[in-house]
Amino acid sequence: MKRAGKATATKQQPDSQMPLLLTIPETCRLLGLKSRDAVYSRIRSGRLRAVDMAEEGSTKTLLRVPLDAVHDYIRSLPPVHNP
């Protein structure tokens, strides 16, 4: 059963309808990764850029992945010549 409400990033949404800052689960779905850990691993390694949206002085992080960072990551992947 689908819930009505906030739009989330999916493969079917054109960029114009997607949020500029994606949550970790949205990024995971958009890239077709199997787990949130796969997204965090790419952030830690520097291959995928993220921003911290937490309020100044907060001890917690509120990570978001800019949509253009997802595009940059995809462009950085090596091409497949002989699949």
TAJOLIN-V590113 format. One record per residue. N is the residue number from 1. BURIAL is b if it has 24 or more other ideal C-beta (glycine too) atoms within 12 Angstrom, else e. D_LAST is the distance of its C-alpha to the last C-alpha in Angstrom with 2 decimals. Layout:
N,BURIAL,D_LAST
N,BURIAL,D_LAST
This chain:
1,e,36.91
2,e,35.92
3,e,38.23
4,e,39.51
5,e,39.68
6,e,37.57
7,e,34.29
8,e,31.25
9,b,27.84
10,e,25.41
11,e,22.26
12,e,24.57
13,e,27.12
14,e,27.10
15,e,27.77
16,e,31.38
17,e,32.07
18,b,30.49
19,e,32.67
20,e,32.43
21,e,32.47
22,b,30.31
23,b,31.33
24,b,29.15
25,e,28.46
26,b,27.65
27,b,25.19
28,b,23.61
29,b,23.26
30,b,22.09
31,b,19.20
32,e,18.40
33,e,19.46
34,e,21.19
35,e,24.34
36,e,26.68
37,e,26.52
38,e,22.91
39,b,24.34
40,e,27.36
41,e,25.34
42,b,23.54
43,b,27.02
44,e,28.66
45,e,26.20
46,e,26.79
47,e,23.22
48,b,24.51
49,b,28.00
50,b,30.61
51,e,34.29
52,e,37.22
53,e,39.32
54,e,42.02
55,e,45.56
56,e,47.08
57,e,48.70
58,e,46.65
59,e,45.58
60,e,42.58
61,e,39.34
62,e,37.95
63,b,34.39
64,b,32.64
65,b,29.38
66,b,29.88
67,b,27.60
68,e,26.99
69,b,25.91
70,b,23.08
71,e,22.06
72,e,22.46
73,b,20.34
74,e,17.40
75,e,17.90
76,e,18.00
77,e,14.52
78,e,12.37
79,e,9.87
80,e,6.14
81,e,6.31
82,e,3.80
83,e,0.00
